[in-house]
Each structure stands twice: as C-alpha cells, then as structure tokens.
Amino acid sequence: MAELRHSASMGNRASGGSSPIKRDDPSAPFVSAGGADGGGRDRDRDRDKDPHRSPFASSVLHLPPPIRSLLALEDPRVSTSTAYRILVAFLAFLVLAGLLSLPSLWSRLNAPYLCRKEGIVLHCPRVKEPPSLWENPYSATTSWKPCAERREGGISDLPSENETNGYIFIHAEGGLNQQRIAICNAVAVAKIMGATLILPVLKQDQIWKDQTKFEDIFDVDHFIEYLKDDVRIVRDIPEWFADKAELFTSIRRTVKNIPKYASADFYIDNVLPRIKEKKIMALKPFVDRLGYDNVPPEINRLRCRVNYHALKFLPEIEEMAEKLAARMRNRTGNVNPYMALHLRFEKGMVGLSFCDFVGTREEKAMMATYRQKEWPRRYKNGSHLWQLALQKRKEGRCPLEPGEVAVILRAMGYPKETQIYVASGQVYGGKNRMAPLRNMFPNLVTKEELASKEEIDHFRKHVTSLAALDFLVCLKSDVFVMTHGGNFAKLIIGARRYMGHRLKSIKPDKGLMSKSFGDPYMGWASFVEDVVITHHTRTGLPEETFPNYDIWENPLTACMCRA
C-alpha cells in the first residue's frame, strides 16, 4: 500500500511539473500539447489575478489564441490550429480585395459632382460635339408630310347664310397660346353644329393684363378667306341683333354647362338646340371645351388647318420676327445656327409649381408667403409641401432652373460659343439666378437685346405682340429647347413637327435629370452618357398619337400623311 501511494506520489510530481524543464533541454520542444495548454491556462489565470494589470490588457488576454498570435501576444510556435490558418487566409483575402478596389474607390471619392462651382459660376468640362448637334438625327427615317392645308378646287359643303343654324360667340381667355387653341376649337365647334362663328374676342387676362383685339395680332382677312369653304365667319355681331351688351352679360344668352373635353355628340345634343332657339349664343367658359379622340377625324384635321395655315400674325410681326432670326444667324459675322430656349422660371410659374428650389432662407420664406396668398387652398398650413415637392421633382414635374439647363446643354455637346435666343418672362431670382447659364453660354440674348429700343417700343402697346415675336423666332430656330410644359412649348414643338422633320426640338427628361442631379457620386462622364442616351430620340420627330392626347404637341395622326 505504501509502495502504491509512493508510486502515485512520484507520478503526480512528474506529471505536475514540480521540477521545471530547463529551456536548454533538447527534449523541451517536444513537450505534449496537453501539458503546454495546461501550463498556458495556469499562466493566464495568474495574469488575470494580477491586481496591477489594466482592464484593456485583461480583455486582450481573453481573445482567441490565433488573434493574440497576430497581435504578438502569443508565441506563434505554440499554435498550429486550423482556425489560425483560416483567419490568416481570410485577412489576406481582405487586404488583396482592398488593394484591387482602391483605384476605383479613389476615383469615385474624387469624381467631380458634375461641374465645379465657384460662387455663381459653373465650370463643366467640354464635350465632343456630336455630328447631329444641329439637326434631327433620325429625320431621314420618317416619311410624313403635312396634309391639313386647304385643297384648292374642292367642293364646299357649307350651307348658305340663310340656312345657318345660328351664331356662336366665344371669349378666348388666357395668354396668346391659350387664346390660339381656343380659336381653333371655336372653328371646330362651329363646323360640328353648322353654325356661323362671330370673330372671337381676346379676353383681358388677369396675369397678362392685355387688351389686344383679334385684329391687333392676327391677319383677319386671311383667317376668314382661308376657312371660307369650312366655316362661315363674320367680323361682328349681326346688325339685326339689337342689344349687343346682352351677349356679354345675360345668362339667357350663355351656354355654361359645357364639360371639359366634350364630345362632338354633346354639342349636337345639348348646345345646338339652344342655338337654334336663341339664334345667337355665347359659349363660356371655353378653355379646353372640345375633346380629341371623341370627335370625327376631319374635325381634328380642321383644327390643324386653323392652327398651321389660317391663323397668321400680322405682316409687321412676321417681318420683325424674320429680322430677329436673321440677326441671330449672323451675330458672329458668318452664318451660324442658333438655339431657341423657352425658359419657364418666372415667379408665378415657380410659385404655382409648389416645387422646392435652391435659395436663401429669406427667398424661401418670401416664396412661402407668396404661395399662401395666391393659392391658399393648396397651401393650407404648408406642412405637406416638402413631401409634395420631393414627389413632383422625382416625377419630373418641376421647372428646370437656369443652372440645370446649362449643365444639360453642355452635356449634350453644345459649346460655349452657341448662339442662344431666350424666350422668357422675368426670371425669378434675377441676374444671380441666370448667372450660371449666362456664364457658361455668354452668347445668350433676348429680343430686347437683339432689337433696338425703337423697334421694340413699336410692339409694347400689346403684350401679346411681344409674345408673338418670341413664338416666331423660336419656330424658326435650328434647335428649340423647352424647360417646362405649357401651351407655348406645346404649340412650338407641334408646329415644328408639322412643318419639317429636320427641325430639332429637345424636350428634357426632367425625371431622369432630377435623379442624376441628386446623385452625389455621379461623375461627369456618367452624367454625359445618361443625357446623350436618354435624349437621343427625344428630338421632336412625329410620333403616333395615343388616346386622350392633344394634337397641339403631336399632330401626326390627325394632320399628317405618309409622304
């Protein structure tokens, strides 16, 4: 028994390591792993119990052995585990991946945000001019021609004056282009009902505050003569109608229940009986009171005939517009193409859009007050407007700012030397707002800068005459660019489609541009590629008219034929 206890005691001393192995003992490196781990755990416990060791050091000691080995806290000769090898391989992979992605990351972090801005000046890199910069790249692929003009020698189906169903009278409201659309619709409605049209009155608009008469802006003789085989038109109310004032004021002489985009059948069933009864009736309001896909094709063709052939401006307006267009093409001493830019950024348009724009706190506060005063029902308490503004910008329903227009044009390839005619009202924000555009394209002029004071003053008596000059100079341009919707841009693009396919008209994709402008990581090269690809086909070619789409911007289906 004593011998067994003694042998056990000797075994315990040998396994317990009471006689420590010398460091120079050649058998030391071959100590079993179990003994080493047991000793390591004892040492860890001793170190953990050290009252002078810092909390950080204690926490580090609890890390896995492979990591402690990498941090030089563990002798790497002691650990040959698989986990150690996997961790080293994983870290090596991360380092390699980081080195490979470093150039891309560096270029992304240092990519210019489209253009460099210094104060109110934008500096954008030049872009190589594409060959189709001044013409429609796909014009040769289309085979359409205008076919709404009057056919000479045709047989008129117009009833005699004594057989007319009555007389209709309308007020053409709004600005020049809204009035133009109302006149075209009035001719079409008279044709539908077999009535005689009294020359429309251009109603004074609250915004334009203009009292121009039809004969002050349009050639009345040409208008009546050109449409003589389609509709009978008289200059004034018949003499046999005694109380002319009644036509303007009496409810008994007014048809007021016409819905927007009414059909031809609605006029025949609901309006014509009243005209036959009263002989003379006024139709008001008359804004957008005739549809497009719910009327016979020949009625839409008649509207195009009025718009593109019968409605001509007075000869003096046509002549002045021709002079302005010629001056645009000869500003450099040589014949050069020019661009017409319809810039919709007046205070009223900015306010009505309810979009958010760059500006100082004072500007934003003043705009909020203006909106609350002009559109109280839409403004309410103003709490919902921020989300509304973001949504409208994403959907491309906000006017483009002058600086945004400048960046888009430069991305398309238009150089600094481009001659630009600007058709615009008073730009909101004045010179500071226009500075980025004017600095990037210094050859930017308005009709007031292009004509002499005496020439312009002759047309100032009628605001509509000035709008007519802008209309014609834009119509004659080599490239037309719109920045927001509206009747002006709609009619210009439609007329250019109707008159000639080579005329380039650019309608920016404002939704995509908003997304690009809002991307803080998009560099100039990527932006240029997006702009070019997106607008390669948005150049004003005739397109098939889809249902419920008006004919003013795209007259192809109703008013054009295969060449």
CORZITA-V920968 format. One record per residue. N is the residue number from 0. RES is the residue in one small letter. OMEGA is omega in whole degrees, -180 to 180 (NA if undefined). Layout:
n: {N	N}
res: {RES	RES}
omega: {OMEGA	OMEGA}
//
This chain:
n: {0	1	2	3	4	5	6	7	8	9	10	11	12	13	14	15	16	17	18	19	20	21	22	23	24	25	26	27	28	29	30	31	32	33	34	35	36	37	38	39	40	41	42	43	44	45	46	47	48	49	50	51	52	53	54	55	56	57	58	59	60	61	62	63	64	65	66	67	68	69	70	71	72	73	74	75	76	77	78	79	80	81	82	83	84	85	86	87	88	89	90	91	92	93	94	95	96	97	98	99	100	101	102	103	104	105	106	107	108	109	110	111	112	113	114	115	116	117	118	119	120	121	122	123	124	125	126	127	128	129	130	131	132	133	134	135	136	137	138	139	140	141	142	143	144	145	146	147	148	149	150	151	152	153	154	155	156	157	158	159	160	161	162	163	164	165	166	167	168	169	170	171	172	173	174	175	176	177	178	179	180	181	182	183	184	185	186	187	188	189	190	191	192	193	194	195	196	197	198	199	200	201	202	203	204	205	206	207	208	209	210	211	212	213	214	215	216	217	218	219	220	221	222	223	224	225	226	227	228	229	230	231	232	233	234	235	236	237	238	239	240	241	242	243	244	245	246	247	248	249	250	251	252	253	254	255	256	257	258	259	260	261	262	263	264	265	266	267	268	269	270	271	272	273	274	275	276	277	278	279	280	281	282	283	284	285	286	287	288	289	290	291	292	293	294	295	296	297	298	299	300	301	302	303	304	305	306	307	308	309	310	311	312	313	314	315	316	317	318	319	320	321	322	323	324	325	326	327	328	329	330	331	332	333	334	335	336	337	338	339	340	341	342	343	344	345	346	347	348	349	350	351	352	353	354	355	356	357	358	359	360	361	362	363	364	365	366	367	368	369	370	371	372	373	374	375	376	377	378	379	380	381	382	383	384	385	386	387	388	389	390	391	392	393	394	395	396	397	398	399	400	401	402	403	404	405	406	407	408	409	410	411	412	413	414	415	416	417	418	419	420	421	422	423	424	425	426	427	428	429	430	431	432	433	434	435	436	437	438	439	440	441	442	443	444	445	446	447	448	449	450	451	452	453	454	455	456	457	458	459	460	461	462	463	464	465	466	467	468	469	470	471	472	473	474	475	476	477	478	479	480	481	482	483	484	485	486	487	488	489	490	491	492	493	494	495	496	497	498	499	500	501	502	503	504	505	506	507	508	509	510	511	512	513	514	515	516	517	518	519	520	521	522	523	524	525	526	527	528	529	530	531	532	533	534	535	536	537	538	539	540	541	542	543	544	545	546	547	548	549	550	551	552	553	554	555	556	557	558	559	560	561	562}
res: {m	a	e	l	r	h	s	a	s	m	g	n	r	a	s	g	g	s	s	p	i	k	r	d	d	p	s	a	p	f	v	s	a	g	g	a	d	g	g	g	r	d	r	d	r	d	r	d	k	d	p	h	r	s	p	f	a	s	s	v	l	h	l	p	p	p	i	r	s	l	l	a	l	e	d	p	r	v	s	t	s	t	a	y	r	i	l	v	a	f	l	a	f	l	v	l	a	g	l	l	s	l	p	s	l	w	s	r	l	n	a	p	y	l	c	r	k	e	g	i	v	l	h	c	p	r	v	k	e	p	p	s	l	w	e	n	p	y	s	a	t	t	s	w	k	p	c	a	e	r	r	e	g	g	i	s	d	l	p	s	e	n	e	t	n	g	y	i	f	i	h	a	e	g	g	l	n	q	q	r	i	a	i	c	n	a	v	a	v	a	k	i	m	g	a	t	l	i	l	p	v	l	k	q	d	q	i	w	k	d	q	t	k	f	e	d	i	f	d	v	d	h	f	i	e	y	l	k	d	d	v	r	i	v	r	d	i	p	e	w	f	a	d	k	a	e	l	f	t	s	i	r	r	t	v	k	n	i	p	k	y	a	s	a	d	f	y	i	d	n	v	l	p	r	i	k	e	k	k	i	m	a	l	k	p	f	v	d	r	l	g	y	d	n	v	p	p	e	i	n	r	l	r	c	r	v	n	y	h	a	l	k	f	l	p	e	i	e	e	m	a	e	k	l	a	a	r	m	r	n	r	t	g	n	v	n	p	y	m	a	l	h	l	r	f	e	k	g	m	v	g	l	s	f	c	d	f	v	g	t	r	e	e	k	a	m	m	a	t	y	r	q	k	e	w	p	r	r	y	k	n	g	s	h	l	w	q	l	a	l	q	k	r	k	e	g	r	c	p	l	e	p	g	e	v	a	v	i	l	r	a	m	g	y	p	k	e	t	q	i	y	v	a	s	g	q	v	y	g	g	k	n	r	m	a	p	l	r	n	m	f	p	n	l	v	t	k	e	e	l	a	s	k	e	e	i	d	h	f	r	k	h	v	t	s	l	a	a	l	d	f	l	v	c	l	k	s	d	v	f	v	m	t	h	g	g	n	f	a	k	l	i	i	g	a	r	r	y	m	g	h	r	l	k	s	i	k	p	d	k	g	l	m	s	k	s	f	g	d	p	y	m	g	w	a	s	f	v	e	d	v	v	i	t	h	h	t	r	t	g	l	p	e	e	t	f	p	n	y	d	i	w	e	n	p	l	t	a	c	m	c	r	a}
omega: {179	180	178	178	-179	179	178	180	179	178	-179	-180	-179	-179	-179	175	179	175	-174	179	178	-178	180	177	-176	179	-174	-178	-176	177	-179	-179	-179	179	179	-179	-180	178	179	179	177	180	178	180	179	-179	180	-178	-178	-177	-177	-178	-177	178	-179	-180	180	-180	180	-178	180	179	178	-179	-179	-179	178	178	179	180	179	176	-177	178	-177	179	-176	-174	175	-174	177	180	180	-180	180	-179	179	179	180	179	177	177	179	179	180	179	178	179	-180	-177	-177	179	-180	180	-180	-180	179	180	-177	179	179	178	-179	-176	178	-177	175	-176	179	-178	177	176	179	178	176	179	179	-177	177	-179	-178	-175	-174	177	-179	-174	-177	-176	-177	-177	-178	-179	-179	178	177	178	178	-178	-180	178	-179	178	179	-180	-179	176	-177	178	180	-177	-179	-177	-180	180	180	-177	175	-176	-180	168	175	-173	174	178	-174	-172	173	176	-180	179	180	179	178	179	180	177	-179	180	177	179	-179	-175	-178	-177	176	-179	171	-177	-175	175	177	-174	178	-178	-178	-180	-177	180	-177	-179	179	174	-179	-177	177	-174	-177	177	-174	-178	179	-179	-178	-177	-175	-176	-173	179	-178	-176	175	-179	178	-175	-174	178	-178	-177	-179	177	-168	-172	-178	-180	-179	-179	-178	-170	-171	177	-180	-179	-174	172	-172	-173	-179	180	176	178	180	-179	176	180	179	179	-179	-175	-171	-175	-176	179	-180	178	178	-179	-174	-180	177	179	174	177	178	-1	-175	178	178	-179	175	-177	-177	-178	179	176	180	-180	-179	176	176	178	177	178	176	178	178	-174	-171	-175	-174	-178	177	177	179	-179	-179	177	178	-178	180	178	178	177	-179	179	179	178	176	-177	-177	-177	-178	-176	175	179	-179	176	176	179	173	-176	176	-173	-180	178	175	-178	180	180	179	180	-177	-178	-176	175	179	-179	179	179	179	178	180	179	-179	179	179	179	178	178	180	180	180	-180	-174	-176	-175	-179	179	-176	-177	178	176	-174	-176	-169	-178	178	178	-179	179	-179	-179	180	178	-178	178	-178	179	176	176	176	178	179	178	177	-180	-178	-180	-180	178	179	178	178	-179	-175	-179	-175	-177	177	-175	173	-177	173	-174	169	178	-176	179	-177	174	-174	180	180	-179	-172	-180	180	-177	179	179	179	-174	-180	-176	-175	173	180	179	179	-176	-178	177	180	-179	-179	-178	-178	180	-177	-176	-178	176	180	-179	179	178	177	178	177	177	-178	-176	179	176	-179	-176	-174	177	177	176	-180	175	180	179	-179	-180	-176	-179	-178	-180	-179	179	-179	178	180	179	174	-176	-173	-177	-176	-176	179	-175	178	-175	177	-174	174	-172	177	179	180	178	178	-179	179	-178	-180	-176	-177	-178	178	-175	-177	179	180	179	179	179	-178	-177	-178	-177	-173	-179	-180	179	-172	173	175	175	-180	176	-179	178	-174	177	-179	-175	-175	-175	179	-178	-174	-170	-171	-174	-164	-179	-178	175	-179	NA}
//
